[in-house]
Amino acid sequence: MKTPLMLDYLDFDTSDDGEGCTSLDAMAYAKAPHWPALLTEVTQLLAWCSNAFGTPGPLEDGHAWDLDLQLQSDLGDALDVQWDTRQCLLLAPDAAQHSALQLSLTLSGPDPFAQQVMQQFSGDAA
């Protein structure tokens, strides 16, 4: 069995809609010196999801998984953040200008998607 890739910043809570879809919700707070490590961790996670399951998008449109990504400054201001699937890059152009950031991430997909993510990144099943 492959060793899971452990997460240092993201700690997921799971919820099940009862119809075969699971959401994985995480929130991470990082001061400026730790932002590059959080960025790397989120990039690694989303790159793995993109490589394993394709482009994220609405499940009702036939995508295998979806994501909601939000970023706030230490003052609570919403900052631009997006996942570039083609380049496997997390883009947050204004992040470096802030002393601390809060990142919220929700991954959603069929139960097998969530189980594979949790096995890959924590060694647990969702």
Protein Blocks (a to p, Z undefined) as FASTA:
>chain_A
ZZddddfkbccddddehnopacddddddddfklmmmmmmmmmmmmmmmmmmnopaddfkn
opabdcddddddfkopacdddddfklopacdfklmmpfbdcddddddddfklmmmmmmmm
nopaZZ
